[in-house]
Every structure is written in C-alpha cells, then in structure tokens.
Amino acid sequence: MAKLVGSENAMWCTHAAVQTLGGYGYSREYPVERWMRDAKLEEIEEGTSDIQRLVISRGLGAR
C-alpha cells in the first residue's frame, strides 16, 4: 500500500510542479524535469497502480 500511495503522490506532485512552471518544467535546466522522470520510473518499476490495487484487494480478501 505504501508503494502505491508513494508512487502516485510523487507523480501527482511532480505533475503539478511541471504544470506550475509551464515550459520551464520540461527544460533540463530545472530539477523538476528529472523529478518527473524519476517519479514515472518508480510508478512503472514498482508495478502499475492497477496491478498494485489488485494485489492489495486480494490481500484484504476482496475479490
């Protein structure tokens, strides 16, 4: 559950930061661009959110 919440929050926060900075958010001059790539990697690397939700629901006994 922590991996799911952590990866989704990281993605949400970095997406908001990129939107706030506009075009500068995609520029390699600012660290936000790297943070966005790292957050997306964590989201994919740990398993997609849908798969994690499925694993969690099975662990809780819901089917």
N, CA, C and O atoms as CSV, one atom per row, in Angstrom:
chain,resi,resn,atom,element,x,y,z
A,1,MET,N,N,0.825,-1.184,0.000
A,1,MET,CA,C,0.000,0.000,0.000
A,1,MET,C,C,0.871,1.250,0.000
A,1,MET,O,O,0.543,2.249,-0.640
A,2,ALA,N,N,1.982,1.181,0.725
A,2,ALA,CA,C,2.868,2.343,0.785
A,2,ALA,C,C,3.479,2.629,-0.581
A,2,ALA,O,O,3.629,3.790,-0.960
A,3,LYS,N,N,3.836,1.572,-1.332
A,3,LYS,CA,C,4.404,1.777,-2.663
A,3,LYS,C,C,3.393,2.441,-3.581
A,3,LYS,O,O,3.748,3.328,-4.357
A,4,LEU,N,N,2.154,2.025,-3.503
A,4,LEU,CA,C,1.099,2.594,-4.347
A,4,LEU,C,C,0.883,4.068,-4.020
A,4,LEU,O,O,0.876,4.918,-4.911
A,5,VAL,N,N,0.709,4.357,-2.750
A,5,VAL,CA,C,0.461,5.736,-2.333
A,5,VAL,C,C,1.680,6.617,-2.619
A,5,VAL,O,O,1.539,7.747,-3.087
A,6,GLY,N,N,2.857,6.102,-2.338
A,6,GLY,CA,C,4.070,6.878,-2.566
A,6,GLY,C,C,4.298,7.205,-4.030
A,6,GLY,O,O,4.615,8.345,-4.370
A,7,SER,N,N,4.138,6.213,-4.905
A,7,SER,CA,C,4.374,6.458,-6.331
A,7,SER,C,C,3.305,7.373,-6.925
A,7,SER,O,O,3.615,8.217,-7.765
A,8,GLU,N,N,2.057,7.215,-6.502
A,8,GLU,CA,C,1.000,8.087,-7.025
A,8,GLU,C,C,1.158,9.523,-6.528
A,8,GLU,O,O,0.936,10.468,-7.284
A,9,ASN,N,N,1.539,9.690,-5.263
A,9,ASN,CA,C,1.751,11.042,-4.736
A,9,ASN,C,C,2.941,11.716,-5.396
A,9,ASN,O,O,2.891,12.908,-5.698
A,10,ALA,N,N,4.007,10.968,-5.620
A,10,ALA,CA,C,5.176,11.535,-6.298
A,10,ALA,C,C,4.810,11.988,-7.700
A,10,ALA,O,O,5.220,13.065,-8.136
A,11,MET,N,N,4.046,11.178,-8.404
A,11,MET,CA,C,3.645,11.539,-9.759
A,11,MET,C,C,2.720,12.758,-9.746
A,11,MET,O,O,2.860,13.648,-10.584
A,12,TRP,N,N,1.783,12.803,-8.807
A,12,TRP,CA,C,0.858,13.930,-8.717
A,12,TRP,C,C,1.613,15.229,-8.420
A,12,TRP,O,O,1.358,16.262,-9.038
A,13,CYS,N,N,2.548,15.160,-7.464
A,13,CYS,CA,C,3.299,16.363,-7.074
A,13,CYS,C,C,4.185,16.862,-8.206
A,13,CYS,O,O,4.228,18.063,-8.476
A,14,THR,N,N,4.892,15.955,-8.871
A,14,THR,CA,C,5.770,16.392,-9.952
A,14,THR,C,C,4.970,16.904,-11.141
A,14,THR,O,O,5.391,17.843,-11.816
A,15,HIS,N,N,3.821,16.294,-11.399
A,15,HIS,CA,C,2.968,16.781,-12.481
A,15,HIS,C,C,2.491,18.203,-12.174
A,15,HIS,O,O,2.480,19.063,-13.054
A,16,ALA,N,N,2.101,18.440,-10.934
A,16,ALA,CA,C,1.666,19.781,-10.534
A,16,ALA,C,C,2.812,20.787,-10.647
A,16,ALA,O,O,2.600,21.930,-11.051
A,17,ALA,N,N,4.018,20.362,-10.293
A,17,ALA,CA,C,5.175,21.260,-10.394
A,17,ALA,C,C,5.472,21.604,-11.848
A,17,ALA,O,O,5.751,22.759,-12.171
A,18,VAL,N,N,5.412,20.602,-12.726
A,18,VAL,CA,C,5.660,20.855,-14.150
A,18,VAL,C,C,4.589,21.783,-14.711
A,18,VAL,O,O,4.905,22.681,-15.492
A,19,GLN,N,N,3.340,21.586,-14.332
A,19,GLN,CA,C,2.261,22.450,-14.796
A,19,GLN,C,C,2.445,23.881,-14.287
A,19,GLN,O,O,2.161,24.841,-15.003
A,20,THR,N,N,2.916,24.016,-13.061
A,20,THR,CA,C,3.128,25.339,-12.482
A,20,THR,C,C,4.234,26.086,-13.220
A,20,THR,O,O,4.119,27.285,-13.475
A,21,LEU,N,N,5.295,25.376,-13.557
A,21,LEU,CA,C,6.424,26.016,-14.236
A,21,LEU,C,C,6.198,26.197,-15.736
A,21,LEU,O,O,6.929,26.937,-16.394
A,22,GLY,N,N,5.201,25.531,-16.261
A,22,GLY,CA,C,4.914,25.657,-17.692
A,22,GLY,C,C,6.033,25.055,-18.522
A,22,GLY,O,O,6.479,23.941,-18.249
A,23,GLY,N,N,6.489,25.778,-19.526
A,23,GLY,CA,C,7.539,25.295,-20.418
A,23,GLY,C,C,8.851,25.036,-19.705
A,23,GLY,O,O,9.616,24.161,-20.112
A,24,TYR,N,N,9.123,25.787,-18.645
A,24,TYR,CA,C,10.358,25.578,-17.893
A,24,TYR,C,C,10.364,24.221,-17.191
A,24,TYR,O,O,11.430,23.689,-16.884
A,25,GLY,N,N,9.192,23.663,-16.936
A,25,GLY,CA,C,9.114,22.365,-16.277
A,25,GLY,C,C,9.689,21.238,-17.105
A,25,GLY,O,O,10.092,20.208,-16.564
A,26,TYR,N,N,9.731,21.425,-18.423
A,26,TYR,CA,C,10.273,20.402,-19.313
A,26,TYR,C,C,11.735,20.654,-19.660
A,26,TYR,O,O,12.362,19.839,-20.336
A,27,SER,N,N,12.271,21.758,-19.211
A,27,SER,CA,C,13.650,22.122,-19.510
A,27,SER,C,C,14.601,21.378,-18.583
A,27,SER,O,O,14.331,21.243,-17.390
A,28,ARG,N,N,15.690,20.906,-19.117
A,28,ARG,CA,C,16.685,20.196,-18.305
A,28,ARG,C,C,17.446,21.122,-17.371
A,28,ARG,O,O,18.220,20.654,-16.537
A,29,GLU,N,N,17.241,22.423,-17.496
A,29,GLU,CA,C,17.903,23.384,-16.611
A,29,GLU,C,C,17.343,23.333,-15.189
A,29,GLU,O,O,18.008,23.754,-14.242
A,30,TYR,N,N,16.135,22.823,-15.043
A,30,TYR,CA,C,15.475,22.784,-13.749
A,30,TYR,C,C,15.335,21.337,-13.283
A,30,TYR,O,O,15.115,20.445,-14.103
A,31,PRO,N,N,15.459,21.093,-11.984
A,31,PRO,CA,C,15.402,19.711,-11.482
A,31,PRO,C,C,14.018,19.070,-11.580
A,31,PRO,O,O,13.896,17.854,-11.434
A,32,VAL,N,N,12.993,19.849,-11.820
A,32,VAL,CA,C,11.634,19.293,-11.873
A,32,VAL,C,C,11.518,18.270,-12.999
A,32,VAL,O,O,10.814,17.269,-12.860
A,33,GLU,N,N,12.190,18.511,-14.089
A,33,GLU,CA,C,12.138,17.589,-15.230
A,33,GLU,C,C,12.677,16.221,-14.821
A,33,GLU,O,O,12.092,15.195,-15.167
A,34,ARG,N,N,13.774,16.203,-14.095
A,34,ARG,CA,C,14.354,14.934,-13.632
A,34,ARG,C,C,13.460,14.271,-12.604
A,34,ARG,O,O,13.301,13.050,-12.614
A,35,TRP,N,N,12.871,15.067,-11.713
A,35,TRP,CA,C,11.970,14.509,-10.709
A,35,TRP,C,C,10.770,13.832,-11.362
A,35,TRP,O,O,10.302,12.791,-10.900
A,36,MET,N,N,10.279,14.435,-12.438
A,36,MET,CA,C,9.131,13.855,-13.151
A,36,MET,C,C,9.512,12.509,-13.759
A,36,MET,O,O,8.754,11.543,-13.668
A,37,ARG,N,N,10.689,12.448,-14.379
A,37,ARG,CA,C,11.143,11.179,-14.954
A,37,ARG,C,C,11.333,10.128,-13.869
A,37,ARG,O,O,10.947,8.973,-14.051
A,38,ASP,N,N,11.923,10.517,-12.741
A,38,ASP,CA,C,12.144,9.576,-11.650
A,38,ASP,C,C,10.827,9.073,-11.063
A,38,ASP,O,O,10.701,7.891,-10.744
A,39,ALA,N,N,9.854,9.958,-10.922
A,39,ALA,CA,C,8.552,9.560,-10.379
A,39,ALA,C,C,7.856,8.585,-11.316
A,39,ALA,O,O,7.253,7.610,-10.869
A,40,LYS,N,N,7.939,8.848,-12.615
A,40,LYS,CA,C,7.306,7.947,-13.589
A,40,LYS,C,C,7.993,6.590,-13.575
A,40,LYS,O,O,7.332,5.557,-13.683
A,41,LEU,N,N,9.309,6.588,-13.444
A,41,LEU,CA,C,10.049,5.335,-13.376
A,41,LEU,C,C,9.627,4.523,-12.159
A,41,LEU,O,O,9.430,3.312,-12.261
A,42,GLU,N,N,9.487,5.172,-11.019
A,42,GLU,CA,C,9.050,4.474,-9.816
A,42,GLU,C,C,7.648,3.901,-9.983
A,42,GLU,O,O,7.352,2.800,-9.519
A,43,GLU,N,N,6.800,4.659,-10.646
A,43,GLU,CA,C,5.427,4.201,-10.868
A,43,GLU,C,C,5.416,2.939,-11.730
A,43,GLU,O,O,4.643,2.016,-11.471
A,44,ILE,N,N,6.263,2.898,-12.742
A,44,ILE,CA,C,6.311,1.751,-13.642
A,44,ILE,C,C,7.102,0.606,-13.014
A,44,ILE,O,O,6.695,-0.552,-13.103
A,45,GLU,N,N,8.223,0.923,-12.385
A,45,GLU,CA,C,9.116,-0.084,-11.835
A,45,GLU,C,C,8.465,-0.906,-10.730
A,45,GLU,O,O,8.676,-2.116,-10.655
A,46,GLU,N,N,7.698,-0.283,-9.896
A,46,GLU,CA,C,7.066,-0.973,-8.771
A,46,GLU,C,C,5.809,-1.723,-9.192
A,46,GLU,O,O,5.188,-2.388,-8.364
A,47,GLY,N,N,5.429,-1.634,-10.438
A,47,GLY,CA,C,4.200,-2.249,-10.917
A,47,GLY,C,C,3.163,-1.170,-11.115
A,47,GLY,O,O,3.128,-0.182,-10.381
A,48,THR,N,N,2.325,-1.361,-12.105
A,48,THR,CA,C,1.329,-0.333,-12.374
A,48,THR,C,C,0.363,-0.220,-11.202
A,48,THR,O,O,0.204,-1.153,-10.416
A,49,SER,N,N,-0.262,0.915,-11.102
A,49,SER,CA,C,-1.190,1.162,-9.996
A,49,SER,C,C,-2.349,0.174,-10.002
A,49,SER,O,O,-2.811,-0.257,-8.945
A,50,ASP,N,N,-2.815,-0.181,-11.190
A,50,ASP,CA,C,-3.927,-1.133,-11.268
A,50,ASP,C,C,-3.527,-2.505,-10.718
A,50,ASP,O,O,-4.298,-3.139,-9.998
A,51,ILE,N,N,-2.335,-2.951,-11.058
A,51,ILE,CA,C,-1.862,-4.245,-10.565
A,51,ILE,C,C,-1.657,-4.193,-9.055
A,51,ILE,O,O,-1.993,-5.144,-8.350
A,52,GLN,N,N,-1.112,-3.096,-8.559
A,52,GLN,CA,C,-0.925,-2.970,-7.119
A,52,GLN,C,C,-2.260,-2.971,-6.387
A,52,GLN,O,O,-2.385,-3.576,-5.322
A,53,ARG,N,N,-3.257,-2.297,-6.951
A,53,ARG,CA,C,-4.593,-2.312,-6.332
A,53,ARG,C,C,-5.168,-3.724,-6.314
A,53,ARG,O,O,-5.812,-4.121,-5.342
A,54,LEU,N,N,-4.939,-4.478,-7.377
A,54,LEU,CA,C,-5.412,-5.872,-7.439
A,54,LEU,C,C,-4.741,-6.711,-6.365
A,54,LEU,O,O,-5.412,-7.483,-5.680
A,55,VAL,N,N,-3.448,-6.578,-6.207
A,55,VAL,CA,C,-2.702,-7.314,-5.190
A,55,VAL,C,C,-3.187,-6.944,-3.787
A,55,VAL,O,O,-3.357,-7.816,-2.936
A,56,ILE,N,N,-3.407,-5.658,-3.550
A,56,ILE,CA,C,-3.887,-5.194,-2.250
A,56,ILE,C,C,-5.278,-5.759,-1.955
A,56,ILE,O,O,-5.542,-6.238,-0.852
A,57,SER,N,N,-6.157,-5.696,-2.947
A,57,SER,CA,C,-7.522,-6.189,-2.721
A,57,SER,C,C,-7.530,-7.692,-2.462
A,57,SER,O,O,-8.318,-8.173,-1.648
A,58,ARG,N,N,-6.674,-8.426,-3.134
A,58,ARG,CA,C,-6.590,-9.871,-2.871
A,58,ARG,C,C,-6.047,-10.130,-1.485
A,58,ARG,O,O,-6.481,-11.061,-0.807
A,59,GLY,N,N,-5.103,-9.316,-1.060
A,59,GLY,CA,C,-4.538,-9.476,0.274
A,59,GLY,C,C,-5.539,-9.152,1.373
A,59,GLY,O,O,-5.450,-9.686,2.479
A,60,LEU,N,N,-6.479,-8.289,1.074
A,60,LEU,CA,C,-7.515,-7.926,2.048
A,60,LEU,C,C,-8.704,-8.878,2.020
A,60,LEU,O,O,-9.595,-8.789,2.865
A,61,GLY,N,N,-8.719,-9.782,1.056
A,61,GLY,CA,C,-9.786,-10.771,0.969
A,61,GLY,C,C,-10.904,-10.394,0.037
A,61,GLY,O,O,-11.843,-11.175,-0.115
A,62,ALA,N,N,-10.858,-9.241,-0.598
A,62,ALA,CA,C,-11.894,-8.841,-1.553
A,62,ALA,C,C,-11.555,-9.425,-2.913
A,62,ALA,O,O,-10.388,-9.503,-3.296
A,63,ARG,N,N,-12.566,-9.825,-3.623
A,63,ARG,CA,C,-12.333,-10.399,-4.956
A,63,ARG,C,C,-13.300,-9.836,-5.944
A,63,ARG,O,O,-13.262,-10.197,-7.120
